[in-house]
Amino acid sequence: MAMFSQDELEAIAGALGDTSLGLTGPEIEFLITSSRMVDPGPMTKRVRIYNAFVESQNTKQNRTHVLEFIRLSMKPARYSRDPTRFEPMRALLNQALAFAGLVVDEAGTVSSADRATTLPEAQRRARDLRADLEGRGVHPDVLIFCRAELLVDNYFHAVQEAVKSVAEKMRLKTGLSDDGSTLVDRVLSGEPPLLAINPRSTISERSEQSGFANLVRGTFGMFRNPTAHEARIRWTMTKEDAEDLLTIVSLIHRRLDNAHMPPRS
């Protein structure tokens, strides 16, 4: 049965027990107990997690309880009171899991993925992608997603996170809390829409508004909905694909930056 190597366990424990982004001491104590592992007691957070992992794997001769600890620790509901913790922690954990051929999605599900080769390769991907996108004049709100931890296994995560930023911008500009196609319909459709990208005074301008709404809706459909299922693991995205898709996201951001809120009767 597959087991984690020592290096992999150290990396995973280091991510989960990270000083600034990781689990707290009480959380670690609760999760070790909930995962039916032996708690080595209070000590440095990453060492405590690592020792619990090693004891469990050596005793059980499998990684079942280690995976259970990861699943429990990454349940989104755990972060409902402090949601800003979840994504940074998930990114850090995925960087460690990539070398074991695993990934945690935004729903907290652990799935198989292509194994990363080296961290320097991921860092090189991030530099190259950012340089190419800067050459295209891509929107600054998109460039921030060209990070090594998002590119450790492929380019999908960078595009996925950039698409999330589109939804966040629409929520910030309108005060809504919706997501996906519901958010697009409420913000960009309707008479008048909450956000208009042009004066909407001619048939052509109204068609442009409708087409823009369809573009955003389609982008969400590609990168928001599949992540709750299994499509992400089967999509090997090339650097060229990522650049083209991030350029589309950049266009969306620029149009939203210049959008206005039409008066409502």
URDAVEN-V285384 format. One record per backbone hydrogen bond with DSSP energy under -1.0 kcal/mol. CO is the residue of the C=O (numbers start at 1). NH is the residue of the N-H. Records with the same first field share a line. If there is no record, write none. Layout:
CO->NH ; NH
//
This chain:
5->9
6->10
7->11
8->12
9->13
10->14
11->15
12->16
13->17
15->18
16->23
18->22
24->28
25->29
26->30
27->31
28->32
29->33
30->34
31->35
32->37
33->36
44->48
45->49
46->50
47->51
48->52
49->53
50->54
51->55
52->56
53->57
54->58
55->59
56->60
57->61
63->67
64->68
65->69
66->70
67->71
68->72
69->73
70->74
72->75
75->78
76->79
77->80
82->85
85->89
86->90
87->91
88->92
89->93
90->94
91->95
92->96
93->97
94->98
97->100 ; 102
98->101 ; 116
101->113
103->111
105->108
109->105
111->103
118->122
119->123
120->124
121->125
122->126
123->127
124->128
125->129
126->130
127->131
128->132
129->133
130->134
131->135
132->136
133->138
134->137
139->142 ; 143
140->144
142->145
143->146
145->147
147->150
148->151
155->159
156->160
157->161
158->162
159->163
160->164
161->165
163->167
164->168
165->169
166->170
167->171
168->172
169->173
170->174
171->175
179->183
180->184
181->185
182->186
183->187
184->188
185->189
187->195
196->260
202->206
203->207
204->208
205->209
206->210
207->211
208->212
209->213
210->214
211->215
212->216
213->217
214->218
215->219
216->220
217->221
218->222
219->223
220->224 ; 225
225->228
226->229
232->235
238->242
239->243
240->244
241->245
242->246
243->247
244->248
245->249
246->250
247->251
248->252
249->253
250->254
251->255
252->256
253->257
254->258
260->196
//
